[in-house]
Amino acid sequence: MRYALLALALLAAPALAQTAEPSPEAADLGTVLTPAEAAVQATIQEDGLHVVHFWAPWCDNSIAELRNGWYEVIEANPDVSFTFVTIWSDGAPARDVLERYAIPESVTVLAQEDPGPSAVEANRRRHFLGLPVTWIPTTWVFRNRGQLAYAFNYGELEMPQLQQALDGARSDWPHD
């Protein structure tokens, strides 16, 4: 009987881990936030929906994604804050590249500084607000004052997927 209860407890543990509500809190990070992290932290802690998009101007996947309709999604969702964080680009925000793809001025554009030249992969930061960023482009959708609702962590995001995530994050999920 004791083994059966232990087995049930072990089976339930992954389910409990999946229902956790990740919410990056500055106090939980144990490190000093970069200026870009502090700005994003302040934004996502506000009421509403917030999209945080990580990209680089030299990344073909990031550029292809810009061509595939970011402008339309931003325009269709005026109630959502959008923040584009340029990473692995030696601290350059590359606003000029975003302008070529009609990304509006309403989008906050930040640059995450790396501890060394970002061309050297070993010098690239791999976390942002304590969450992993190991691939670009990466897009996160936050709701409910910092609750991570969706994370698209590996490659190009189709804009209908992003719109579906925004619609899902707007839905009446259970609250704390």
TORMAR-528362 format. One record per residue (C-alpha): x, y, z; residue in three letters. Coordinates in steps of 0.2 Angstrom, whole numbers, plus 5000, padded with zeros to 4 digits. Each point is the difference from the previous one (the first is absolute). Example, Ala and Ser with C-alpha at 12.3 -4.5 7.8 and 13.67 -1.06 7.14 Angstrom:
node u: 5062&v: 4978&w: 5039&resn: ALA .
node u: 5006&v: 5017&w: 4997&resn: SER .
END
This chain:
node u: 5000&v: 5000&w: 5000&resn: MET .
node u: 5014&v: 5012&w: 5005&resn: ARG .
node u: 5008&v: 4997&w: 4982&resn: TYR .
node u: 4984&v: 5003&w: 4992&resn: ALA .
node u: 4998&v: 5017&w: 5008&resn: LEU .
node u: 5018&v: 5004&w: 4996&resn: LEU .
node u: 4997&v: 4996&w: 4982&resn: ALA .
node u: 4984&v: 5011&w: 5000&resn: LEU .
node u: 5010&v: 5014&w: 5007&resn: ALA .
node u: 5013&v: 4999&w: 4988&resn: LEU .
node u: 4988&v: 4999&w: 4985&resn: LEU .
node u: 4991&v: 5016&w: 5007&resn: ALA .
node u: 5016&v: 5010&w: 5002&resn: ALA .
node u: 5003&v: 5003&w: 4981&resn: PRO .
node u: 4982&v: 5005&w: 4998&resn: ALA .
node u: 5002&v: 5013&w: 5015&resn: LEU .
node u: 5016&v: 5007&w: 4992&resn: ALA .
node u: 4990&v: 5003&w: 4983&resn: GLN .
node u: 4987&v: 5010&w: 5009&resn: THR .
node u: 5012&v: 5012&w: 5008&resn: ALA .
node u: 4998&v: 5017&w: 4995&resn: GLU .
node u: 5017&v: 5007&w: 4995&resn: PRO .
node u: 5001&v: 5019&w: 5004&resn: SER .
node u: 5017&v: 5007&w: 5000&resn: PRO .
node u: 5003&v: 5011&w: 5015&resn: GLU .
node u: 5015&v: 5011&w: 5002&resn: ALA .
node u: 5002&v: 4994&w: 5018&resn: ALA .
node u: 5000&v: 4982&w: 4995&resn: ASP .
node u: 5014&v: 5002&w: 4987&resn: LEU .
node u: 5014&v: 5002&w: 5012&resn: GLY .
node u: 5010&v: 5011&w: 4988&resn: THR .
node u: 5000&v: 5018&w: 4995&resn: VAL .
node u: 4989&v: 5003&w: 4985&resn: LEU .
node u: 5007&v: 5008&w: 4984&resn: THR .
node u: 4991&v: 5016&w: 4995&resn: PRO .
node u: 4990&v: 4990&w: 4987&resn: ALA .
node u: 4995&v: 4987&w: 5012&resn: GLU .
node u: 4994&v: 5014&w: 5013&resn: ALA .
node u: 4990&v: 5009&w: 4986&resn: ALA .
node u: 4992&v: 4984&w: 4995&resn: VAL .
node u: 4996&v: 4995&w: 5018&resn: GLN .
node u: 4992&v: 5017&w: 5003&resn: ALA .
node u: 4989&v: 4998&w: 4984&resn: THR .
node u: 4994&v: 4982&w: 5003&resn: ILE .
node u: 4995&v: 5004&w: 5018&resn: GLN .
node u: 4987&v: 5012&w: 4994&resn: GLU .
node u: 4982&v: 4994&w: 4996&resn: ASP .
node u: 4997&v: 4993&w: 4983&resn: GLY .
node u: 5008&v: 4990&w: 4987&resn: LEU .
node u: 5018&v: 5002&w: 4996&resn: HIS .
node u: 5011&v: 4992&w: 4985&resn: VAL .
node u: 5018&v: 4999&w: 5002&resn: VAL .
node u: 5010&v: 4996&w: 4984&resn: HIS .
node u: 5018&v: 4996&w: 5000&resn: PHE .
node u: 5009&v: 5002&w: 4983&resn: TRP .
node u: 5016&v: 5005&w: 4991&resn: ALA .
node u: 5002&v: 5010&w: 4984&resn: PRO .
node u: 5013&v: 4987&w: 4994&resn: TRP .
node u: 4988&v: 4985&w: 5002&resn: CYS .
node u: 4992&v: 4994&w: 4984&resn: ASP .
node u: 4986&v: 4992&w: 5010&resn: ASN .
node u: 4997&v: 5017&w: 5009&resn: SER .
node u: 4999&v: 5009&w: 4984&resn: ILE .
node u: 4988&v: 4987&w: 4992&resn: ALA .
node u: 4989&v: 5002&w: 5015&resn: GLU .
node u: 4999&v: 5019&w: 4998&resn: LEU .
node u: 4995&v: 4998&w: 4982&resn: ARG .
node u: 4986&v: 4988&w: 5005&resn: ASN .
node u: 4989&v: 5012&w: 5008&resn: GLY .
node u: 5005&v: 5007&w: 5017&resn: TRP .
node u: 4994&v: 5017&w: 4994&resn: TYR .
node u: 4982&v: 4993&w: 4997&resn: GLU .
node u: 5000&v: 4991&w: 5017&resn: VAL .
node u: 5006&v: 5016&w: 5009&resn: ILE .
node u: 4987&v: 5011&w: 4991&resn: GLU .
node u: 4986&v: 4987&w: 5004&resn: ALA .
node u: 5003&v: 5000&w: 5019&resn: ASN .
node u: 5001&v: 5018&w: 5006&resn: PRO .
node u: 4997&v: 4994&w: 5018&resn: ASP .
node u: 5016&v: 4990&w: 5000&resn: VAL .
node u: 5017&v: 5007&w: 5004&resn: SER .
node u: 5014&v: 4994&w: 4989&resn: PHE .
node u: 5018&v: 5000&w: 5004&resn: THR .
node u: 5014&v: 4995&w: 4988&resn: PHE .
node u: 5016&v: 4995&w: 5009&resn: VAL .
node u: 5015&v: 5000&w: 4988&resn: THR .
node u: 5012&v: 4987&w: 5007&resn: ILE .
node u: 5017&v: 4993&w: 4995&resn: TRP .
node u: 5003&v: 5016&w: 4990&resn: SER .
node u: 5013&v: 5009&w: 5010&resn: ASP .
node u: 4987&v: 5011&w: 5009&resn: GLY .
node u: 4993&v: 5008&w: 4984&resn: ALA .
node u: 4981&v: 5001&w: 5000&resn: PRO .
node u: 4999&v: 5001&w: 4981&resn: ALA .
node u: 4985&v: 5010&w: 4999&resn: ARG .
node u: 5004&v: 5004&w: 4982&resn: ASP .
node u: 4998&v: 4982&w: 4995&resn: VAL .
node u: 4983&v: 4999&w: 5009&resn: LEU .
node u: 4994&v: 5016&w: 4990&resn: GLU .
node u: 5004&v: 4992&w: 4984&resn: ARG .
node u: 4986&v: 4987&w: 5005&resn: TYR .
node u: 4988&v: 5013&w: 5005&resn: ALA .
node u: 5001&v: 4996&w: 5019&resn: ILE .
node u: 4991&v: 5015&w: 5008&resn: PRO .
node u: 5008&v: 5013&w: 5012&resn: GLU .
node u: 4988&v: 4993&w: 5013&resn: SER .
node u: 5011&v: 4985&w: 5002&resn: VAL .
node u: 5013&v: 5001&w: 5014&resn: THR .
node u: 5017&v: 4996&w: 4993&resn: VAL .
node u: 5013&v: 4995&w: 5012&resn: LEU .
node u: 5018&v: 4992&w: 4998&resn: ALA .
node u: 5007&v: 4987&w: 5012&resn: GLN .
node u: 5018&v: 5003&w: 5002&resn: GLU .
node u: 5011&v: 4985&w: 5000&resn: ASP .
node u: 5015&v: 4997&w: 5012&resn: PRO .
node u: 5012&v: 5000&w: 4985&resn: GLY .
node u: 4999&v: 5001&w: 4981&resn: PRO .
node u: 4984&v: 4991&w: 4995&resn: SER .
node u: 5008&v: 4992&w: 4985&resn: ALA .
node u: 5009&v: 4989&w: 5012&resn: VAL .
node u: 4986&v: 4988&w: 5005&resn: GLU .
node u: 5008&v: 4996&w: 5017&resn: ALA .
node u: 4997&v: 5019&w: 5005&resn: ASN .
node u: 4981&v: 5000&w: 4996&resn: ARG .
node u: 4988&v: 5001&w: 5015&resn: ARG .
node u: 4989&v: 4985&w: 5000&resn: ARG .
node u: 4987&v: 5006&w: 5013&resn: HIS .
node u: 4989&v: 5015&w: 5001&resn: PHE .
node u: 4990&v: 5003&w: 5016&resn: LEU .
node u: 5005&v: 4983&w: 5005&resn: GLY .
node u: 4992&v: 4991&w: 4985&resn: LEU .
node u: 5011&v: 4992&w: 4987&resn: PRO .
node u: 5003&v: 5008&w: 4983&resn: VAL .
node u: 5010&v: 4988&w: 4990&resn: THR .
node u: 4993&v: 5003&w: 4982&resn: TRP .
node u: 4994&v: 5014&w: 4990&resn: ILE .
node u: 4988&v: 5006&w: 4996&resn: PRO .
node u: 4991&v: 4996&w: 5016&resn: THR .
node u: 4983&v: 5007&w: 5005&resn: THR .
node u: 4991&v: 5001&w: 5017&resn: TRP .
node u: 4983&v: 5005&w: 5005&resn: VAL .
node u: 4996&v: 5006&w: 5017&resn: PHE .
node u: 4984&v: 5003&w: 5009&resn: ARG .
node u: 4993&v: 5004&w: 5017&resn: ASN .
node u: 5014&v: 5010&w: 5006&resn: ARG .
node u: 5015&v: 4990&w: 4995&resn: GLY .
node u: 4993&v: 4983&w: 4998&resn: GLN .
node u: 5008&v: 4991&w: 4985&resn: LEU .
node u: 4986&v: 4994&w: 4989&resn: ALA .
node u: 5009&v: 4994&w: 4985&resn: TYR .
node u: 5018&v: 4998&w: 4995&resn: ALA .
node u: 5005&v: 4996&w: 4982&resn: PHE .
node u: 5019&v: 4997&w: 5003&resn: ASN .
node u: 5006&v: 4992&w: 4984&resn: TYR .
node u: 5000&v: 5009&w: 4984&resn: GLY .
node u: 4988&v: 5009&w: 4989&resn: GLU .
node u: 4982&v: 5003&w: 5006&resn: LEU .
node u: 4986&v: 5000&w: 4988&resn: GLU .
node u: 4989&v: 5015&w: 5003&resn: MET .
node u: 4983&v: 4990&w: 5001&resn: PRO .
node u: 5009&v: 4991&w: 5014&resn: GLN .
node u: 5004&v: 5016&w: 5009&resn: LEU .
node u: 4982&v: 5006&w: 4998&resn: GLN .
node u: 4993&v: 4984&w: 5006&resn: GLN .
node u: 5012&v: 5002&w: 5016&resn: ALA .
node u: 4994&v: 5018&w: 5003&resn: LEU .
node u: 4982&v: 4994&w: 4998&resn: ASP .
node u: 5003&v: 4986&w: 5012&resn: GLY .
node u: 5009&v: 5011&w: 5013&resn: ALA .
node u: 4985&v: 5012&w: 4999&resn: ARG .
node u: 4988&v: 4985&w: 5005&resn: SER .
node u: 4994&v: 4998&w: 5017&resn: ASP .
node u: 5013&v: 4989&w: 5007&resn: TRP .
node u: 4999&v: 4995&w: 5019&resn: PRO .
node u: 5007&v: 5014&w: 5011&resn: HIS .
node u: 5011&v: 4998&w: 5015&resn: ASP .
END
